[in-house]
């Protein structure tokens, strides 16, 4: 996160949170851009002595960097779950064992519905089936 010493810290944290929420798919389309505009306006009011365009750019970068970091984390979790469960799925292990291994690998970065959908796709991929 790029932050100038005189930038308002609260708005940088808000921009970073917004980026993570966007990466997690928690916002409807267009909501992130709209919310970021409000964050930028608030930051500009809270720091009138800071260059407005530079502040705006740094807040956009904070959101973008946080979104990219979270997406990288999510990609890593998907890889970890895949590694933890592939052999179990291929060997038709009990679903409880597969789910337990997946939960351990996912930690708290993947909720239960997303984890179950991911495992279903992995099962289909490994067994050559397509869901309708």
C-alpha positions in Angstrom: 0.0 0.0 0.0 1.4 3.4 -1.0 0.6 6.1 1.5 1.9 9.6 1.9 2.6 10.6 5.5 0.0 13.3 5.3 -2.7 11.1 3.7 -5.6 10.2 6.0 -4.9 6.6 7.2 -8.6 5.8 7.7 -9.4 6.4 4.1 -6.4 4.2 3.0 -7.7 1.4 5.2 -11.2 1.9 3.8 -9.8 1.7 0.2 -7.9 -1.5 1.1 -11.0 -3.0 2.7 -12.9 -2.1 -0.4 -10.4 -3.9 -2.6 -10.5 -7.0 -0.5 -14.3 -7.0 -0.5 -14.3 -6.6 -4.3 -11.8 -9.6 -4.7 -14.1 -11.7 -2.4 -17.1 -10.9 -4.7 -19.0 -9.2 -1.9 -20.0 -6.2 -3.9 -22.6 -5.8 -6.7 -21.2 -4.5 -10.0 -20.3 -0.8 -9.9 -20.5 -0.6 -6.1 -16.7 -0.6 -5.7 -16.1 2.4 -8.0 -19.0 4.3 -6.5 -17.7 3.7 -2.9 -14.1 4.5 -3.9 -15.3 7.9 -5.2 -16.9 8.6 -1.7 -13.6 7.5 0.0 -11.6 9.8 -2.2 -13.9 12.8 -1.6 -13.8 12.2 2.2 -10.0 11.9 2.1 -9.7 15.2 0.2 -12.0 16.9 2.7 -9.9 15.4 5.6 -6.6 16.4 4.1 -7.0 19.7 2.2 -3.3 20.4 2.3 -2.5 17.2 0.3 -2.4 17.3 -3.5 -5.9 16.0 -4.5 -4.8 14.1 -7.6 -1.9 12.4 -5.8 -4.2 11.5 -3.0 -6.8 10.1 -5.3 -4.1 8.0 -7.2 -2.7 6.6 -3.9 -6.2 5.6 -2.7 -6.9 3.9 -6.0 -3.6 2.1 -5.7 -4.4 1.0 -2.1 -7.7 -0.5 -3.3 -6.0 -2.1 -6.4 -3.1 -3.5 -4.4 -5.4 -4.9 -1.7 -7.6 -6.5 -4.3 -4.6 -8.1 -6.1 -3.2 -9.3 -2.8 -6.5 -10.9 -1.8 -6.9 -12.5 -5.2 -3.4 -13.9 -4.9 -4.3 -15.3 -1.5 -7.5 -16.8 -2.9 -5.6 -18.4 -5.8 -3.1 -19.9 -3.3 -5.9 -21.3 -1.2 -7.5 -22.9 -4.3 -4.1 -24.5 -5.0 -3.7 -25.7 -1.4 -7.2 -27.2 -1.4 -6.5 -28.9 -4.7 -3.3 -30.3 -3.4 -4.9 -31.5 -0.2 -7.8 -33.2 -1.8 -6.8 -34.5 -5.3 -5.6 -37.9 -4.1 -8.5 -38.3 -1.8 -11.0 -37.5 -4.5 -9.2 -39.8 -7.0 -9.3 -42.6 -4.5 -13.0 -42.0 -3.7 -12.3 -41.3 -0.1 -15.2 -40.7 2.3 -16.7 -37.2 1.7 -16.1 -36.3 5.3 -12.3 -36.9 4.9 -12.2 -34.9 1.7 -14.1 -32.0 3.4 -11.9 -32.1 6.5 -8.7 -31.9 4.4 -10.3 -29.1 2.3 -11.2 -27.1 5.4 -7.7 -27.4 6.9 -6.2 -26.3 3.6 -8.6 -23.4 3.1 -8.3 -21.9 6.6 -10.7 -18.9 6.9 -10.2 -17.6 3.4 -12.9 -19.7 1.8 -16.4 -20.0 3.2 -18.4 -23.2 3.3 -20.6 -22.7 0.2 -17.6 -21.6 -1.9 -15.6 -24.6 -0.6 -18.3 -27.1 -1.4 -18.7 -25.6 -4.9 -15.0 -25.8 -5.4 -14.9 -29.5 -4.3 -17.8 -30.3 -6.6 -15.9 -28.8 -9.5 -12.8 -30.7 -8.6 -14.7 -34.0 -8.3 -16.1 -33.4 -11.7 -12.8 -32.4 -13.2 -11.0 -35.5 -11.8 -13.8 -37.9 -12.8 -14.4 -36.4 -16.2 -18.0 -35.3 -15.5 -19.7 -32.1 -16.4 -22.5 -30.6 -14.3 -25.6 -29.3 -16.1 
